[in-house]
């Protein structure tokens, strides 16, 4: 017969996660997935603008003031989002976690504006499908940015109330 103390000892040394630990791991994995999806989504238009001169994205970008600047700004935003994904993957309790998350939140907000700008430019070419895709991507980036902002605000509120009790 297994006693409760013996079972507790076995559980403490095993790799079985508690429900809370399991949920934390799942949240981290989803954040890694979402962050990397947004990084790749920002790199896609940059690659099409810079490398595929026959693509619709390049044709739409030609309507902008500087297609090259537009492409490099997408690359810069992807680079600003990447530390968040890496932090979630390798060191979620990093001392700069809050600043890295704020940077990713801001980069997602700017990327959302960039995709909306591309959607706006595509209206002149009357290409409905690509306009919808960019609007959908912009809304997704904006939503993820808002979720990060709410999380950051909730964390700050929790710290404030913990200190003032």
KARA-V848448 format. One record per helix or strand. SS is the DSSP state (hx for helix, st for strand). FROM is the first residue (numbers start at 1). TO is the last residue. If there is no record, write none. Layout:
SS&FROM&TO + SS&FROM&TO
//
This chain:
hx&4&13 + hx&19&51 + hx&56&61 + hx&67&90 + hx&97&125 + hx&128&163
//
